[in-house]
Amino acid sequence: MAQAKKGIGLTTQIFIGLILGIIFGYIFPSYGEQMKPVGDIFIRMIKMIVVPLIFSSLVMGIAGTGDFKKLGRLGAKAIIWFEIATTAALVVGLCVVNVLKPGVGVAIHSIDASSAAAAAKKSIDMMQMVVNIVPTNVIDAMGRGDMLQIVFFSTFFGVAAAAMGPTGEPVVKLAHSVAEIMFKFTWYVMKLAPIGVFALIAFTVGKFGLAMLIPLAKLILSLYLALIIFVLVVLVGASLVVGVNFFHLLRALKEPILIAFSTASSEAALPIAMEKLEKFGVPKHIVTFVMPTGYTFNLDGSTLYSALAVVFIAQVYGVPFDLSQQVMMLFTLMLSTKGIAAVPGASLIVIAGTAAAFGLPLEGIGIILGVDRILDMARTACNLIGNCVATVVVARWEKEMPDDVLKVAYSQSYED
């Protein structure tokens, strides 16, 4: 790592790639669109790291402690925080959309409602979702990248390996070796991050253009403002309560946050975020349990966006949507936004289903789709920051990240 510090740092390289990608996509839109395969290759390279990293790290962490009671306590605390955070996100989203009213005055043009109609026909069965936590075929779950099923299997596998004593030790050692190799693998892939970010941003700007932002600028600004308020009030507040300097944590996470924002892919940022959290002082077994679980249950940015988008649609069409209906919608979204990360187009499905349930025109989703990529970048970054804060909160709650560890983490965050 000492050699990397002599030149331009990786974070700076990624940021330069982001800026150059915007310029390139704007000046050469047709060439920008053709950059998509390059960006896709980068994301696929990151995603291929996730499953072996999660499995090996969880097995190593759980088998290392061998304490199933402790694991249950860890899970309970994580779920409690997830519920608090996502409920706060819904409230912030509703407050901002009601104050700024981004949908009022938006011109309604002829819109292709086929995507919205298709999404509305889908439904998210909560009971089936609970059943689906248990994989029938773990290889299939790994192939699909179903994070919750992978966590479920890895947890039981780790407990069983610990229970086997000396017989299970070779497997635990193998898991340790695989985890270390995957972190090194991540380091190699991240060297390509500036190129991947450049390609993805060039594609986004080249395909959609910057002119698309003007008619819906108020919606974009409303979401970004709501996410900033959520971060400053809820996440900074939670950090203060547990005695962690949020801005030191943010400094340590600058690279994965940039990756999440520019790629609009939570999975792309997961391996590097886990590595940074461990360097920050969070124990490996907490990182490997809370982060993947949070990617399923703690999508703060996506949850906030769902509430804001539904009310935005009502405002666009001038449909009365009083406080009592919005409170009902809040309770609906508290359930429907849990465990949806593995569902393709999950946010669209949730918004369409909620809009349909409250009698709102589904065509309104077509308005949002034009700028969804820009919105997705912000909510993905918020999802990542929210899960990193959740991991630190649980670690402090469990008293596994003492003050002396934090002092070292703070000094290292400046060195990085």
CORHUTA-V416273 format. One record per residue. N is the residue number from 0. RES is the residue in one letter. SS is DSSP state (H for helix, E for strand, - for the rest). Layout:
{{N:RES:SS} {N:RES:SS}}
//
This chain:
{{0:M:-} {1:A:-} {2:Q:-} {3:A:H} {4:K:H} {5:K:H} {6:G:-} {7:I:-} {8:G:-} {9:L:H} {10:T:H} {11:T:H} {12:Q:H} {13:I:H} {14:F:H} {15:I:H} {16:G:H} {17:L:H} {18:I:H} {19:L:H} {20:G:H} {21:I:H} {22:I:H} {23:F:H} {24:G:H} {25:Y:H} {26:I:H} {27:F:-} {28:P:H} {29:S:H} {30:Y:H} {31:G:H} {32:E:H} {33:Q:-} {34:M:-} {35:K:H} {36:P:H} {37:V:H} {38:G:H} {39:D:H} {40:I:H} {41:F:H} {42:I:H} {43:R:H} {44:M:H} {45:I:H} {46:K:H} {47:M:H} {48:I:H} {49:V:H} {50:V:H} {51:P:H} {52:L:H} {53:I:H} {54:F:H} {55:S:H} {56:S:H} {57:L:H} {58:V:H} {59:M:H} {60:G:H} {61:I:H} {62:A:H} {63:G:H} {64:T:H} {65:G:-} {66:D:-} {67:F:H} {68:K:H} {69:K:H} {70:L:H} {71:G:H} {72:R:H} {73:L:H} {74:G:H} {75:A:H} {76:K:H} {77:A:H} {78:I:H} {79:I:H} {80:W:H} {81:F:H} {82:E:H} {83:I:H} {84:A:H} {85:T:H} {86:T:H} {87:A:H} {88:A:H} {89:L:H} {90:V:H} {91:V:H} {92:G:H} {93:L:H} {94:C:H} {95:V:H} {96:V:H} {97:N:H} {98:V:H} {99:L:H} {100:K:-} {101:P:-} {102:G:-} {103:V:-} {104:G:-} {105:V:-} {106:A:-} {107:I:-} {108:H:-} {109:S:-} {110:I:-} {111:D:-} {112:A:-} {113:S:H} {114:S:H} {115:A:H} {116:A:H} {117:A:H} {118:A:H} {119:A:H} {120:K:H} {121:K:-} {122:S:-} {123:I:-} {124:D:-} {125:M:H} {126:M:H} {127:Q:H} {128:M:H} {129:V:H} {130:V:H} {131:N:-} {132:I:-} {133:V:-} {134:P:-} {135:T:-} {136:N:-} {137:V:H} {138:I:H} {139:D:H} {140:A:H} {141:M:H} {142:G:H} {143:R:H} {144:G:-} {145:D:-} {146:M:H} {147:L:H} {148:Q:H} {149:I:H} {150:V:H} {151:F:H} {152:F:H} {153:S:H} {154:T:H} {155:F:H} {156:F:H} {157:G:H} {158:V:H} {159:A:H} {160:A:H} {161:A:H} {162:A:H} {163:M:-} {164:G:-} {165:P:H} {166:T:H} {167:G:H} {168:E:H} {169:P:H} {170:V:H} {171:V:H} {172:K:H} {173:L:H} {174:A:H} {175:H:H} {176:S:H} {177:V:H} {178:A:H} {179:E:H} {180:I:H} {181:M:H} {182:F:H} {183:K:H} {184:F:H} {185:T:H} {186:W:H} {187:Y:H} {188:V:H} {189:M:H} {190:K:-} {191:L:-} {192:A:H} {193:P:H} {194:I:H} {195:G:H} {196:V:H} {197:F:H} {198:A:H} {199:L:H} {200:I:H} {201:A:H} {202:F:H} {203:T:H} {204:V:H} {205:G:H} {206:K:H} {207:F:H} {208:G:-} {209:L:-} {210:A:-} {211:M:H} {212:L:H} {213:I:H} {214:P:H} {215:L:-} {216:A:H} {217:K:H} {218:L:H} {219:I:H} {220:L:H} {221:S:H} {222:L:H} {223:Y:H} {224:L:H} {225:A:H} {226:L:H} {227:I:H} {228:I:H} {229:F:H} {230:V:H} {231:L:H} {232:V:H} {233:V:H} {234:L:H} {235:V:H} {236:G:H} {237:A:H} {238:S:H} {239:L:H} {240:V:H} {241:V:H} {242:G:-} {243:V:-} {244:N:-} {245:F:H} {246:F:H} {247:H:H} {248:L:H} {249:L:H} {250:R:H} {251:A:H} {252:L:-} {253:K:H} {254:E:H} {255:P:H} {256:I:H} {257:L:H} {258:I:H} {259:A:H} {260:F:H} {261:S:H} {262:T:H} {263:A:-} {264:S:-} {265:S:H} {266:E:H} {267:A:H} {268:A:H} {269:L:H} {270:P:H} {271:I:H} {272:A:H} {273:M:H} {274:E:H} {275:K:H} {276:L:H} {277:E:H} {278:K:H} {279:F:H} {280:G:-} {281:V:-} {282:P:-} {283:K:H} {284:H:H} {285:I:H} {286:V:H} {287:T:H} {288:F:H} {289:V:H} {290:M:H} {291:P:H} {292:T:H} {293:G:H} {294:Y:H} {295:T:H} {296:F:H} {297:N:-} {298:L:-} {299:D:H} {300:G:H} {301:S:H} {302:T:H} {303:L:H} {304:Y:H} {305:S:H} {306:A:H} {307:L:H} {308:A:H} {309:V:H} {310:V:H} {311:F:H} {312:I:H} {313:A:H} {314:Q:H} {315:V:H} {316:Y:-} {317:G:-} {318:V:-} {319:P:-} {320:F:-} {321:D:-} {322:L:H} {323:S:H} {324:Q:H} {325:Q:H} {326:V:H} {327:M:H} {328:M:H} {329:L:H} {330:F:H} {331:T:H} {332:L:H} {333:M:H} {334:L:H} {335:S:H} {336:T:-} {337:K:-} {338:G:-} {339:I:-} {340:A:-} {341:A:-} {342:V:-} {343:P:-} {344:G:-} {345:A:H} {346:S:H} {347:L:H} {348:I:H} {349:V:H} {350:I:H} {351:A:H} {352:G:H} {353:T:H} {354:A:H} {355:A:H} {356:A:H} {357:F:-} {358:G:-} {359:L:-} {360:P:-} {361:L:-} {362:E:-} {363:G:H} {364:I:H} {365:G:H} {366:I:H} {367:I:H} {368:L:H} {369:G:-} {370:V:-} {371:D:H} {372:R:H} {373:I:H} {374:L:H} {375:D:H} {376:M:H} {377:A:H} {378:R:H} {379:T:H} {380:A:H} {381:C:H} {382:N:H} {383:L:H} {384:I:H} {385:G:H} {386:N:H} {387:C:H} {388:V:H} {389:A:H} {390:T:H} {391:V:H} {392:V:H} {393:V:H} {394:A:H} {395:R:H} {396:W:H} {397:E:-} {398:K:-} {399:E:-} {400:M:-} {401:P:-} {402:D:H} {403:D:H} {404:V:H} {405:L:H} {406:K:H} {407:V:H} {408:A:H} {409:Y:H} {410:S:H} {411:Q:H} {412:S:H} {413:Y:H} {414:E:H} {415:D:-}}
//
